[in-house]
Amino acid sequence: MTEQWMPGNKKELMSAIGREWNLLIQLAESLSDEQMSAPDSGGWSPKDNLAHLAEWMNILMGYHIDKRPAREVMGVSEDVVRGWDMEVINPVLFERNKSRPRGEVMGMLKQAYVKLEARLESMSFEDLLKPRHADDPEKRPLLLWVLGDTTEHFQEHRETIERELKT
């Protein structure tokens, strides 16, 4: 298992997020409408991947940062978020967004990013280093969720889209 990269300060964090964001957006904007809507072997198109990222940036802000109930943030029933199972949550988010047109998805994505960037800029780096859950025995910092739903998530889905374009 490789050790997770952790920024040493907020400037490093925002730079890393911005770098991965720019790579993702450059890729998305380079795709034709046909490429953007072509499903991969798992049934997800690049547009679906981008809608997924928008959803998770909103979840990061509402649930992880603002600590609102997950069902409220996602607009789903308690059954969907019980157990925090991605095999349950992600298909629900996919179904909600799969019929959205490219322009709407890109708008959602960019809007979520602008809101998240402003939200992170308003927080101190020290706040990001505080434990996400008060009862977490490992005292994992909120920063782990920020990285997981930004730099790491952007890279993961960008690479997924790039891989599919090569096949």
KOLGUKOL-606901 format. One record per residue: x, y, z of N, C-alpha, C in turn. Coordinates in pm, 1 decimal, decimal comma, padded with zeros to 6 digits. Example, Ala and Ser with C-alpha at 12.3 -4.5 7.8 and 13.67 -1.06 7.14 Angstrom:
BEGIN
{nx = 01319,0 ny = -00569,0 nz = 00780,0 cax = 01230,0 cay = -00450,0 caz = 00780,0 cx = 01320,0 cy = -00330,0 cz = 00780,0}
{nx = 01285,0 ny = -00225,0 nz = 00708,0 cax = 01367,0 cay = -00106,0 caz = 00714,0 cx = 01290,0 cy = 00003,0 cz = 00787,0}
END
This chain:
BEGIN
{nx = 00084,6 ny = -00118,1 nz = 00000,0 cax = 00000,0 cay = 00000,0 caz = 00000,0 cx = 00088,9 cy = 00124,1 cz = 00000,0}
{nx = 00059,6 ny = 00218,9 nz = -00089,7 cax = 00138,7 cay = 00340,7 caz = -00094,1 cx = 00083,7 cy = 00442,0 cz = 00004,8}
{nx = 00172,4 ny = 00521,8 nz = 00056,0 cax = 00133,8 cay = 00625,2 caz = 00150,5 cx = 00064,3 cy = 00737,8 cz = 00076,9}
{nx = -00043,4 ny = 00788,6 nz = 00135,3 cax = -00119,8 cay = 00895,8 caz = 00072,9 cx = -00045,1 cy = 01027,8 cz = 00085,2}
{nx = -00040,5 ny = 01102,1 nz = -00025,1 cax = 00020,2 cay = 01234,4 caz = -00023,4 cx = -00067,3 cy = 01328,0 cz = 00058,8}
{nx = -00002,1 ny = 01408,4 nz = 00141,2 cax = -00072,3 cay = 01508,3 caz = 00221,8 cx = -00004,6 cy = 01642,8 cz = 00200,3}
{nx = -00081,8 ny = 01745,1 nz = 00168,8 cax = -00023,0 cay = 01877,4 caz = 00152,4 cx = 00025,7 cy = 01931,2 cz = 00286,4}
{nx = 00128,4 ny = 02014,4 nz = 00280,3 cax = 00182,4 cay = 02072,5 caz = 00402,6 cx = 00113,9 cy = 02201,3 cz = 00443,9}
{nx = 00037,6 ny = 02259,2 nz = 00351,2 cax = -00032,9 cay = 02383,8 caz = 00382,1 cx = -00147,2 cy = 02402,6 cz = 00282,1}
{nx = -00224,1 ny = 02507,3 nz = 00304,1 cax = -00341,0 cay = 02529,4 caz = 00218,8 cx = -00302,3 cy = 02564,3 cz = 00076,7}
{nx = -00194,4 ny = 02635,8 nz = 00057,3 cax = -00151,2 cay = 02670,7 caz = -00077,3 cx = -00119,8 cy = 02544,0 cz = -00157,6}
{nx = -00050,7 ny = 02448,5 nz = -00097,3 cax = -00020,9 cay = 02320,7 caz = -00163,8 cx = -00149,1 cy = 02245,0 cz = -00195,9}
{nx = -00243,5 ny = 02245,7 nz = -00101,4 cax = -00371,0 cay = 02177,7 caz = -00121,8 cx = -00445,2 cy = 02237,8 cz = -00240,4}
{nx = -00462,1 ny = 02368,4 nz = -00239,7 cax = -00539,5 cay = 02433,9 caz = -00344,7 cx = -00470,8 cy = 02421,1 cz = -00480,5}
{nx = -00339,4 ny = 02421,8 nz = -00479,9 cax = -00263,8 cay = 02403,3 caz = -00604,1 cx = -00286,4 cy = 02263,0 cz = -00660,8}
{nx = -00282,5 ny = 02162,1 nz = -00575,0 cax = -00303,9 cay = 02023,8 caz = -00619,0 cx = -00446,3 cy = 02004,5 cz = -00670,5}
{nx = -00542,7 ny = 02060,1 nz = -00599,9 cax = -00682,1 cay = 02050,1 caz = -00643,8 cx = -00697,5 cy = 02119,0 cz = -00779,1}
{nx = -00643,8 ny = 02238,9 nz = -00791,3 cax = -00653,6 cay = 02314,0 caz = -00916,3 cx = -00587,2 cy = 02242,4 cz = -01032,9}
{nx = -00473,6 ny = 02180,7 nz = -01008,0 cax = -00401,8 cay = 02107,9 caz = -01113,5 cx = -00486,3 cy = 01991,1 cz = -01165,8}
{nx = -00539,8 ny = 01909,9 nz = -01075,0 cax = -00621,9 cay = 01795,7 caz = -01116,9 cx = -00752,4 cy = 01842,0 cz = -01181,5}
{nx = -00808,2 ny = 01949,0 nz = -01129,4 cax = -00930,9 cay = 02004,3 caz = -01188,2 cx = -00905,4 cy = 02048,2 cz = -01332,7}
{nx = -00797,9 ny = 02121,0 nz = -01354,5 cax = -00767,6 cay = 02170,5 caz = -01489,2 cx = -00745,6 cy = 02055,7 cz = -01587,2}
{nx = -00678,1 ny = 01949,9 nz = -01544,9 cax = -00658,5 cay = 01833,4 caz = -01631,6 cx = -00792,6 cy = 01768,3 cz = -01666,7}
{nx = -00880,1 ny = 01758,4 nz = -01567,5 cax = -01012,1 cay = 01699,0 caz = -01589,6 cx = -01094,6 cy = 01782,9 cz = -01687,1}
{nx = -01097,7 ny = 01913,0 nz = -01664,6 cax = -01178,3 cay = 02001,5 caz = -01749,0 cx = -01122,6 cy = 02007,1 cz = -01890,5}
{nx = -00992,0 ny = 02010,3 nz = -01904,3 cax = -00932,1 cay = 02009,3 caz = -02038,7 cx = -00974,7 cy = 01883,5 cz = -02114,2}
{nx = -00972,2 ny = 01770,4 nz = -02047,2 cax = -01014,4 cay = 01646,0 caz = -02110,1 cx = -01162,2 cy = 01653,4 cz = -02147,6}
{nx = -01245,7 ny = 01693,2 nz = -02054,7 cax = -01390,6 cay = 01698,0 caz = -02078,9 cx = -01423,5 cy = 01789,6 cz = -02196,0}
{nx = -01359,5 ny = 01904,2 nz = -02201,5 cax = -01389,3 cay = 02000,6 caz = -02307,3 cx = -01332,7 cy = 01958,2 cz = -02441,8}
{nx = -01239,4 ny = 01864,3 nz = -02441,4 cax = -01181,4 cay = 01816,3 caz = -02567,5 cx = -01267,4 cy = 01708,0 cz = -02633,7}
{nx = -01363,2 ny = 01654,8 nz = -02560,5 cax = -01444,0 cay = 01544,3 caz = -02611,3 cx = -01557,5 cy = 01593,2 cz = -02700,1}
{nx = -01583,7 ny = 01517,4 nz = -02803,7 cax = -01700,2 cay = 01545,3 caz = -02888,3 cx = -01825,3 cy = 01504,5 cz = -02810,1}
{nx = -01940,8 ny = 01547,5 nz = -02857,6 cax = -02065,7 cay = 01507,2 caz = -02792,8 cx = -02081,2 cy = 01355,4 cz = -02796,1}
{nx = -02038,8 ny = 01295,7 nz = -02905,3 cax = -02046,7 cay = 01149,5 caz = -02918,7 cx = -01958,0 cy = 01081,0 cz = -02814,8}
{nx = -01834,5 ny = 01127,2 nz = -02801,5 cax = -01742,9 cay = 01069,3 caz = -02701,6 cx = -01796,7 cy = 01091,1 cz = -02560,7}
{nx = -01851,1 ny = 01209,1 nz = -02535,6 cax = -01899,1 cay = 01244,3 caz = -02401,9 cx = -02014,3 cy = 01153,9 cz = -02358,3}
{nx = -02091,7 ny = 01104,2 nz = -02453,1 cax = -02208,5 cay = 01023,5 caz = -02416,4 cx = -02190,4 cy = 00873,9 cz = -02441,5}
{nx = -02072,5 ny = 00832,1 nz = -02487,6 cax = -02049,1 cay = 00689,9 caz = -02515,8 cx = -02021,6 cy = 00613,3 cz = -02386,1}
{nx = -02104,1 ny = 00513,2 nz = -02355,3 cax = -02082,4 cay = 00437,1 caz = -02231,4 cx = -01961,4 cy = 00344,3 cz = -02241,1}
{nx = -01895,5 ny = 00324,7 nz = -02127,9 cax = -01784,6 cay = 00230,1 caz = -02121,1 cx = -01839,7 cy = 00090,5 cz = -02091,0}
{nx = -01751,3 ny = -00003,6 nz = -02066,4 cax = -01794,2 cay = -00141,7 caz = -02042,1 cx = -01881,1 cy = -00154,3 cz = -01916,9}
{nx = -01868,3 ny = -00059,4 nz = -01825,1 cax = -01951,1 cay = -00060,4 caz = -01704,1 cx = -02080,3 cy = 00017,7 cz = -01719,9}
{nx = -02100,1 ny = 00076,5 nz = -01838,2 cax = -02223,0 cay = 00150,4 caz = -01864,1 cx = -02216,8 cy = 00299,0 cz = -01835,2}
{nx = -02099,9 ny = 00347,4 nz = -01792,8 cax = -02085,4 cay = 00489,2 caz = -01759,8 cx = -02017,1 cy = 00561,9 cz = -01874,8}
{nx = -02074,8 ny = 00673,9 nz = -01914,7 cax = -02012,9 cay = 00760,2 caz = -02014,9 cx = -01923,7 cy = 00862,2 cz = -01943,4}
{nx = -01837,1 ny = 00933,0 nz = -02018,2 cax = -01761,9 cay = 01041,6 caz = -01954,1 cx = -01855,4 cy = 01141,0 cz = -01884,6}
{nx = -01969,0 ny = 01169,3 nz = -01946,5 cax = -02066,6 cay = 01261,7 caz = -01887,1 cx = -02114,7 cy = 01207,9 cz = -01752,1}
{nx = -02135,7 ny = 01077,6 nz = -01742,1 cax = -02178,1 cay = 01016,6 caz = -01615,8 cx = -02069,0 cy = 01029,6 cz = -01509,5}
{nx = -01944,9 ny = 01012,2 nz = -01550,6 cax = -01832,7 cay = 01028,4 caz = -01457,6 cx = -01828,3 cy = 01171,3 cz = -01404,0}
{nx = -01852,5 ny = 01268,8 nz = -01491,0 cax = -01847,9 cay = 01409,4 caz = -01450,4 cx = -01964,7 cy = 01444,0 cz = -01357,3}
{nx = -02082,9 ny = 01390,1 nz = -01386,1 cax = -02198,0 cay = 01412,2 caz = -01297,8 cx = -02170,3 cy = 01352,3 cz = -01159,5}
{nx = -02107,3 ny = 01236,8 nz = -01158,7 cax = -02068,7 cay = 01169,2 caz = -01034,3 cx = -01975,1 cy = 01259,4 cz = -00951,7}
{nx = -01877,8 ny = 01320,0 nz = -01017,9 cax = -01784,3 cay = 01408,8 caz = -00947,6 cx = -01856,6 cy = 01529,8 cz = -00890,3}
{nx = -01951,2 ny = 01586,3 nz = -00964,3 cax = -02028,5 cay = 01700,1 caz = -00914,6 cx = -02106,4 cy = 01659,9 cz = -00788,9}
{nx = -02170,5 ny = 01543,5 nz = -00795,0 cax = -02245,5 cay = 01494,8 caz = -00678,6 cx = -02154,5 cy = 01483,9 cz = -00555,5}
{nx = -02035,6 ny = 01425,0 nz = -00574,7 cax = -01947,6 cay = 01401,7 caz = -00460,3 cx = -01882,7 cy = 01528,8 cz = -00407,9}
{nx = -01863,1 ny = 01628,5 nz = -00492,0 cax = -01817,1 cay = 01758,1 caz = -00438,3 cx = -01925,7 cy = 01819,1 cz = -00350,8}
{nx = -02051,9 ny = 01805,9 nz = -00393,0 cax = -02162,3 cay = 01857,1 caz = -00311,5 cx = -02176,3 cy = 01778,9 cz = -00181,6}
{nx = -02153,7 ny = 01648,0 nz = -00187,1 cax = -02157,2 cay = 01565,9 caz = -00065,9 cx = -02043,7 cy = 01606,6 cz = 00027,8}
{nx = -01926,5 ny = 01631,6 nz = -00028,4 cax = -01813,7 cay = 01677,5 caz = 00053,2 cx = -01851,5 cy = 01803,8 cz = 00129,9}
{nx = -01910,5 ny = 01899,1 nz = 00059,2 cax = -01946,4 cay = 02025,2 caz = 00125,7 cx = -02058,7 cy = 02006,4 cz = 00226,9}
{nx = -02166,0 ny = 01941,1 nz = 00186,9 cax = -02283,1 cay = 01931,3 caz = 00273,9 cx = -02268,0 cy = 01833,9 cz = 00388,0}
{nx = -02215,5 ny = 01717,6 nz = 00358,5 cax = -02205,5 cay = 01613,2 caz = 00460,1 cx = -02075,5 cy = 01620,3 cz = 00539,6}
{nx = -01963,6 ny = 01618,4 nz = 00470,1 cax = -01835,6 cay = 01612,0 caz = 00541,4 cx = -01796,1 cy = 01744,5 cz = 00605,2}
{nx = -01813,5 ny = 01854,3 nz = 00534,1 cax = -01770,9 cay = 01983,4 caz = 00589,2 cx = -01879,0 cy = 02042,7 cz = 00679,0}
{nx = -02003,3 ny = 02050,6 nz = 00629,1 cax = -02110,6 cay = 02113,8 caz = 00706,7 cx = -02178,4 cy = 02018,3 cz = 00804,0}
{nx = -02151,1 ny = 01888,1 nz = 00789,6 cax = -02201,6 cay = 01784,2 caz = 00880,7 cx = -02354,8 cy = 01776,1 cz = 00883,9}
{nx = -02415,9 ny = 01802,1 nz = 00767,5 cax = -02560,0 cay = 01782,5 caz = 00754,9 cx = -02585,6 cy = 01634,0 cz = 00730,2}
{nx = -02705,6 ny = 01586,1 nz = 00756,9 cax = -02735,7 cay = 01443,5 caz = 00734,2 cx = -02714,2 cy = 01404,9 cz = 00587,3}
{nx = -02654,5 ny = 01289,7 nz = 00566,0 cax = -02621,9 cay = 01244,4 caz = 00430,6 cx = -02746,6 cy = 01234,6 cz = 00342,7}
{nx = -02856,1 ny = 01180,5 nz = 00395,9 cax = -02978,4 cay = 01164,7 caz = 00316,9 cx = -03030,1 cy = 01300,8 cz = 00270,1}
{nx = -03016,0 ny = 01401,2 nz = 00355,7 cax = -03060,2 cay = 01536,8 caz = 00321,8 cx = -02970,6 cy = 01596,1 cz = 00213,2}
{nx = -02841,1 ny = 01582,3 nz = 00229,4 cax = -02745,3 cay = 01636,8 caz = 00132,5 cx = -02764,1 cy = 01572,6 cz = -00003,8}
{nx = -02782,4 ny = 01441,8 nz = -00006,9 cax = -02795,2 cay = 01368,8 caz = -00133,3 cx = -02936,4 cy = 01370,4 cz = -00188,7}
{nx = -03033,7 ny = 01404,9 nz = -00105,1 cax = -03172,1 cay = 01403,1 caz = -00149,6 cx = -03222,0 cy = 01262,5 cz = -00176,2}
{nx = -03184,6 ny = 01170,7 nz = -00086,5 cax = -03223,1 cay = 01029,7 caz = -00100,9 cx = -03282,2 cy = 00980,4 cz = 00031,1}
{nx = -03335,9 ny = 00860,1 nz = 00029,1 cax = -03391,9 cay = 00802,4 caz = 00151,5 cx = -03280,1 cy = 00754,6 cz = 00244,1}
{nx = -03316,5 ny = 00736,0 nz = 00367,4 cax = -03221,6 cay = 00685,6 caz = 00467,8 cx = -03167,2 cy = 00549,2 cz = 00428,0}
{nx = -03248,8 ny = 00468,5 nz = 00361,2 cax = -03205,6 cay = 00335,2 caz = 00317,6 cx = -03084,1 cy = 00342,0 cz = 00225,0}
{nx = -03076,7 ny = 00445,2 nz = 00142,7 cax = -02966,4 cay = 00458,1 caz = 00046,6 cx = -02834,8 cy = 00484,6 cz = 00118,4}
{nx = -02837,0 ny = 00566,9 nz = 00222,1 cax = -02711,2 cay = 00605,1 caz = 00288,1 cx = -02675,4 cy = 00517,3 cz = 00408,0}
{nx = -02767,6 ny = 00435,0 nz = 00452,6 cax = -02739,1 cay = 00346,0 caz = 00566,9 cx = -02621,6 cy = 00255,1 cz = 00531,2}
{nx = -02521,2 ny = 00254,5 nz = 00611,9 cax = -02404,8 cay = 00170,5 caz = 00589,0 cx = -02301,2 cy = 00234,1 cz = 00497,3}
{nx = -02335,6 ny = 00347,5 nz = 00438,1 cax = -02242,6 cay = 00423,7 caz = 00353,4 cx = -02177,4 cy = 00332,4 cz = 00248,8}
{nx = -02263,1 ny = 00255,7 nz = 00179,0 cax = -02218,1 cay = 00157,2 caz = 00081,4 cx = -02218,3 cy = 00219,8 cz = -00058,9}
{nx = -02101,0 ny = 00231,7 nz = -00118,9 cax = -02090,1 cay = 00293,8 caz = -00251,3 cx = -02161,8 cy = 00212,4 cz = -00358,5}
{nx = -02177,8 ny = 00080,8 nz = -00335,1 cax = -02249,3 cay = -00004,8 caz = -00429,6 cx = -02399,9 cy = 00024,2 cz = -00427,7}
{nx = -02445,2 ny = 00094,1 nz = -00325,5 cax = -02584,6 cay = 00137,6 caz = -00316,7 cx = -02596,7 cy = 00284,5 cz = -00357,7}
{nx = -02510,7 ny = 00368,4 nz = -00303,4 cax = -02519,1 cay = 00513,1 caz = -00326,2 cx = -02490,5 cy = 00550,5 cz = -00472,1}
{nx = -02379,5 ny = 00503,4 nz = -00525,7 cax = -02340,0 cay = 00546,8 caz = -00660,6 cx = -02442,6 cy = 00512,2 cz = -00769,2}
{nx = -02503,2 ny = 00393,6 nz = -00768,0 cax = -02606,3 cay = 00367,4 caz = -00869,4 cx = -02726,5 cy = 00462,2 cz = -00859,6}
{nx = -02763,2 ny = 00501,4 nz = -00738,3 cax = -02874,0 cay = 00595,8 caz = -00721,5 cx = -02836,3 cy = 00731,0 cz = -00782,9}
{nx = -02714,6 ny = 00776,8 nz = -00756,4 cax = -02668,8 cay = 00903,9 caz = -00813,2 cx = -02658,3 cy = 00893,4 cz = -00965,2}
{nx = -02612,1 ny = 00779,7 nz = -01014,4 cax = -02601,2 cay = 00756,6 caz = -01158,4 cx = -02738,9 cy = 00768,0 cz = -01224,7}
{nx = -02837,1 ny = 00698,1 nz = -01170,1 cax = -02972,0 cay = 00698,9 caz = -01227,3 cx = -03030,3 cy = 00839,8 cz = -01229,9}
{nx = -03002,7 ny = 00916,2 nz = -01126,5 cax = -03056,1 cay = 01052,4 caz = -01117,5 cx = -02999,6 cy = 01141,8 cz = -01227,2}
{nx = -02878,2 ny = 01115,2 nz = -01270,3 cax = -02808,8 cay = 01206,6 caz = -01361,0 cx = -02790,7 cy = 01156,9 cz = -01503,8}
{nx = -02816,6 ny = 01030,0 nz = -01530,1 cax = -02779,0 cay = 00971,6 caz = -01659,1 cx = -02847,7 cy = 01036,2 cz = -01779,7}
{nx = -02963,9 ny = 01093,8 nz = -01760,5 cax = -03035,9 cay = 01154,6 caz = -01873,2 cx = -03008,8 cy = 01304,0 cz = -01890,4}
{nx = -02928,1 ny = 01358,6 nz = -01802,2 cax = -02898,3 cay = 01502,3 caz = -01813,4 cx = -02813,4 cy = 01527,9 cz = -01937,8}
{nx = -02841,1 ny = 01636,6 nz = -02008,5 cax = -02758,6 cay = 01669,0 caz = -02125,0 cx = -02619,1 cy = 01717,3 cz = -02083,9}
{nx = -02527,0 ny = 01708,8 nz = -02177,9 cax = -02387,5 cay = 01747,0 caz = -02154,7 cx = -02375,3 cy = 01886,1 cz = -02091,5}
{nx = -02443,4 ny = 01983,2 nz = -02148,3 cax = -02432,7 cay = 02120,5 caz = -02098,1 cx = -02475,9 cy = 02133,4 cz = -01953,6}
{nx = -02580,3 ny = 02062,9 nz = -01917,8 cax = -02628,7 cay = 02066,9 caz = -01780,1 cx = -02527,7 cy = 02002,6 cz = -01685,2}
{nx = -02472,2 ny = 01889,2 nz = -01726,8 cax = -02373,2 cay = 01821,0 caz = -01642,9 cx = -02249,4 cy = 01908,9 cz = -01625,8}
{nx = -02202,8 ny = 01968,4 nz = -01735,2 cax = -02084,7 cay = 02055,4 caz = -01724,6 cx = -02114,6 cy = 02175,5 cz = -01634,5}
{nx = -02234,4 ny = 02228,3 nz = -01644,8 cax = -02273,9 cay = 02339,3 caz = -01557,2 cx = -02275,6 cy = 02298,2 cz = -01411,3}
{nx = -02334,1 ny = 02180,6 nz = -01383,4 cax = -02337,2 cay = 02126,8 caz = -01246,1 cx = -02196,3 cy = 02109,6 cz = -01191,5}
{nx = -02110,7 ny = 02051,4 nz = -01275,5 cax = -01973,2 cay = 02023,1 caz = -01235,1 cx = -01898,2 cy = 02151,8 cz = -01201,8}
{nx = -01905,6 ny = 02247,7 nz = -01292,6 cax = -01833,3 cay = 02373,4 caz = -01271,4 cx = -01889,9 cy = 02451,7 cz = -01154,1}
{nx = -02021,2 ny = 02450,1 nz = -01138,0 cax = -02083,2 cay = 02518,9 caz = -01024,8 cx = -02039,2 cy = 02456,9 cz = -00892,1}
{nx = -02038,5 ny = 02324,0 nz = -00886,4 cax = -01995,3 cay = 02255,7 caz = -00763,9 cx = -01850,1 cy = 02289,7 cz = -00732,6}
{nx = -01766,2 ny = 02292,6 nz = -00836,3 cax = -01624,4 cay = 02322,7 caz = -00813,9 cx = -01604,9 cy = 02464,9 cz = -00762,0}
{nx = -01673,7 ny = 02560,3 nz = -00821,4 cax = -01660,9 cay = 02700,3 caz = -00777,8 cx = -01704,4 cy = 02713,8 cz = -00631,4}
{nx = -01816,1 ny = 02650,2 nz = -00597,1 cax = -01864,0 cay = 02654,8 caz = -00458,3 cx = -01764,4 cy = 02588,7 cz = -00363,8}
{nx = -01711,4 ny = 02473,8 nz = -00404,8 cax = -01617,1 cay = 02402,3 caz = -00319,1 cx = -01487,6 cy = 02480,6 cz = -00302,7}
{nx = -01437,7 ny = 02535,1 nz = -00411,3 cax = -01314,7 cay = 02613,5 caz = -00403,9 cx = -01332,0 cy = 02731,0 cz = -00306,7}
{nx = -01443,8 ny = 02801,5 nz = -00315,8 cax = -01470,9 cay = 02913,2 caz = -00224,7 cx = -01483,1 cy = 02863,7 cz = -00080,8}
{nx = -01548,9 ny = 02751,2 nz = -00064,3 cax = -01566,6 cay = 02695,5 caz = 00070,9 cx = -01432,0 cy = 02659,3 cz = 00132,3}
{nx = -01346,2 ny = 02594,0 nz = 00054,6 cax = -01214,5 cay = 02556,7 caz = 00106,2 cx = -01128,3 cy = 02679,8 cz = 00132,3}
{nx = -01138,1 ny = 02778,9 nz = 00045,7 cax = -01060,9 cay = 02902,7 caz = 00066,2 cx = -01102,4 cy = 02972,5 cz = 00195,4}
{nx = -01229,0 ny = 02957,1 nz = 00234,2 cax = -01278,4 cay = 03023,2 caz = 00355,5 cx = -01237,0 cy = 02950,9 cz = 00483,6}
{nx = -01183,3 ny = 02830,5 nz = 00469,7 cax = -01144,6 cay = 02750,8 caz = 00586,2 cx = -00994,5 cy = 02762,3 cz = 00611,0}
{nx = -00957,3 ny = 02750,3 nz = 00736,0 cax = -00814,2 cay = 02748,6 caz = 00767,2 cx = -00760,7 cy = 02608,2 cz = 00745,1}
{nx = -00632,3 ny = 02598,5 nz = 00718,7 cax = -00570,1 cay = 02467,7 caz = 00702,0 cx = -00582,9 cy = 02388,4 cz = 00831,9}
{nx = -00576,9 ny = 02458,8 nz = 00945,1 cax = -00589,3 cay = 02393,5 caz = 01075,4 cx = -00725,8 cy = 02326,3 cz = 01089,6}
{nx = -00832,2 ny = 02391,5 nz = 01035,4 cax = -00965,3 cay = 02329,7 caz = 01040,2 cx = -00968,9 cy = 02200,7 cz = 00958,8}
{nx = -00896,1 ny = 02198,8 nz = 00848,3 cax = -00892,8 cay = 02080,3 caz = 00763,6 cx = -00815,4 cy = 01965,6 cz = 00828,8}
{nx = -00730,9 ny = 01999,2 nz = 00923,5 cax = -00652,7 cay = 01897,3 caz = 00993,7 cx = -00725,5 cy = 01839,1 cz = 01114,7}
{nx = -00839,1 ny = 01897,7 nz = 01151,4 cax = -00917,0 cay = 01846,7 caz = 01264,1 cx = -00985,9 cy = 01717,2 cz = 01222,7}
{nx = -01008,8 ny = 01627,6 nz = 01320,8 cax = -01076,6 cay = 01502,1 caz = 01288,4 cx = -01213,6 cy = 01526,6 cz = 01225,7}
{nx = -01246,3 ny = 01448,8 nz = 01123,3 cax = -01376,9 cay = 01460,0 caz = 01056,5 cx = -01487,6 cy = 01416,5 cz = 01151,1}
{nx = -01464,1 ny = 01306,6 nz = 01224,1 cax = -01562,7 cay = 01253,1 caz = 01317,6 cx = -01503,8 cy = 01261,9 cz = 01458,8}
{nx = -01576,0 ny = 01324,5 nz = 01548,7 cax = -01526,9 cay = 01340,3 caz = 01686,0 cx = -01498,5 cy = 01206,7 cz = 01753,7}
{nx = -01574,6 ny = 01103,8 nz = 01716,6 cax = -01558,2 cay = 00973,0 caz = 01781,3 cx = -01465,4 cy = 00878,4 cz = 01704,2}
{nx = -01393,8 ny = 00930,4 nz = 01605,3 cax = -01303,0 cay = 00847,3 caz = 01525,5 cx = -01179,8 cy = 00812,7 cz = 01608,5}
{nx = -01159,3 ny = 00683,8 nz = 01639,6 cax = -01042,7 cay = 00646,6 caz = 01721,0 cx = -00910,2 cy = 00678,5 cz = 01650,2}
{nx = -00913,1 ny = 00682,6 nz = 01515,0 cax = -00791,9 cay = 00714,1 caz = 01440,0 cx = -00770,7 cy = 00864,5 cz = 01424,1}
{nx = -00872,0 ny = 00943,8 nz = 01460,5 cax = -00864,6 cay = 01091,0 caz = 01451,0 cx = -00826,6 cy = 01136,7 cz = 01310,0}
{nx = -00885,2 ny = 01071,5 nz = 01207,2 cax = -00853,8 cay = 01106,2 caz = 01069,0 cx = -00903,2 cy = 01247,0 cz = 01037,1}
{nx = -00817,5 ny = 01326,7 nz = 00975,9 cax = -00854,6 cay = 01466,1 caz = 00949,3 cx = -00952,9 cy = 01480,3 cz = 00833,2}
{nx = -01033,0 ny = 01585,1 nz = 00839,0 cax = -01124,3 cay = 01620,4 caz = 00730,9 cx = -01049,5 cy = 01627,3 cz = 00598,0}
{nx = -00924,6 ny = 01666,2 nz = 00601,9 cax = -00842,3 cay = 01677,6 caz = 00482,1 cx = -00842,6 cy = 01549,1 cz = 00399,2}
{nx = -00850,8 ny = 01432,9 nz = 00463,0 cax = -00854,3 cay = 01306,8 caz = 00388,7 cx = -00976,9 cy = 01298,8 cz = 00298,2}
{nx = -01090,5 ny = 01346,1 nz = 00347,8 cax = -01212,7 cay = 01345,2 caz = 00267,3 cx = -01205,2 cy = 01451,3 cz = 00157,8}
{nx = -01142,8 ny = 01563,6 nz = 00189,3 cax = -01124,9 cay = 01668,5 caz = 00087,7 cx = -01041,5 cy = 01612,9 cz = -00027,5}
{nx = -00929,3 ny = 01551,3 nz = 00003,7 cax = -00844,4 cay = 01492,7 caz = -00101,4 cx = -00918,5 cy = 01382,3 cz = -00176,0}
{nx = -00991,2 ny = 01301,1 nz = -00102,2 cax = -01063,1 cay = 01188,9 caz = -00162,7 cx = -01170,7 cy = 01232,2 cz = -00261,3}
{nx = -01233,2 ny = 01346,9 nz = -00236,0 cax = -01340,0 cay = 01393,3 caz = -00323,5 cx = -01294,8 cy = 01504,1 cz = -00419,2}
{nx = -01165,2 ny = 01533,8 nz = -00420,2 cax = -01112,9 cay = 01633,8 caz = -00514,7 cx = -00996,9 cy = 01571,8 cz = -00592,8}
{nx = -00875,4 ny = 01597,4 nz = -00552,3 cax = -00758,9 cay = 01555,4 caz = -00631,6 cx = -00763,7 cy = 01407,7 cz = -00668,7}
{nx = -00785,8 ny = 01322,3 nz = -00571,2 cax = -00784,8 cay = 01177,9 caz = -00596,7 cx = -00902,4 cy = 01136,4 cz = -00684,9}
{nx = -01018,2 ny = 01193,4 nz = -00660,2 cax = -01138,0 cay = 01157,9 caz = -00735,0 cx = -01130,3 cy = 01211,3 cz = -00877,7}
{nx = -01082,9 ny = 01335,8 nz = -00891,6 cax = -01067,1 cay = 01393,7 caz = -01026,2 cx = -00971,8 cy = 01307,5 cz = -01108,7}
{nx = -00858,4 ny = 01271,1 nz = -01048,5 cax = -00758,8 cay = 01189,5 caz = -01119,0 cx = -00815,5 cy = 01052,8 cz = -01155,4}
{nx = -00882,1 ny = 00989,4 nz = -01061,0 cax = -00938,6 cay = 00855,7 caz = -01084,6 cx = -01034,0 cy = 00857,4 cz = -01204,5}
{nx = -01124,7 ny = 00952,9 nz = -01207,5 cax = -01223,9 cay = 00955,4 caz = -01315,5 cx = -01165,5 cy = 01007,3 cz = -01446,0}
{nx = -01069,7 ny = 01095,7 nz = -01439,2 cax = -01000,2 cay = 01139,2 caz = -01561,8 cx = -00928,7 cy = 01020,9 cz = -01625,2}
{nx = -00858,3 ny = 00944,0 nz = -01544,2 cax = -00786,6 cay = 00827,3 caz = -01596,3 cx = -00883,2 cy = 00722,2 cz = -01650,4}
{nx = -00997,5 ny = 00706,1 nz = -01587,4 cax = -01099,7 cay = 00613,3 caz = -01636,4 cx = -01146,7 cy = 00656,2 cz = -01774,8}
{nx = -01174,6 ny = 00784,1 nz = -01790,4 cax = -01220,4 cay = 00836,5 caz = -01919,9 cx = -01110,4 cy = 00819,8 cz = -02024,9}
{nx = -00988,7 ny = 00854,2 nz = -01988,8 cax = -00876,7 cay = 00841,4 caz = -02083,9 cx = -00857,1 cy = 00697,0 cz = -02128,4}
{nx = -00866,5 ny = 00603,3 nz = -02033,8 cax = -00851,6 cay = 00460,7 caz = -02067,0 cx = -00957,3 cy = 00416,8 cz = -02168,0}
{nx = -01078,9 ny = 00457,7 nz = -02145,6 cax = -01187,3 cay = 00419,2 caz = -02235,7 cx = -01170,2 cy = 00479,8 cz = -02373,6}
{nx = -01114,3 ny = 00599,3 nz = -02381,7 cax = -01094,1 cay = 00664,0 caz = -02511,3 cx = -00992,4 cy = 00588,4 cz = -02595,6}
{nx = -00901,9 ny = 00516,7 nz = -02528,7 cax = -00796,8 cay = 00442,9 caz = -02598,8 cx = -00845,5 cy = 00307,6 cz = -02651,9}
{nx = -00961,5 ny = 00261,7 nz = -02602,5 cax = -01010,0 cay = 00129,4 caz = -02644,6 cx = -01096,0 cy = 00137,5 cz = -02768,7}
END
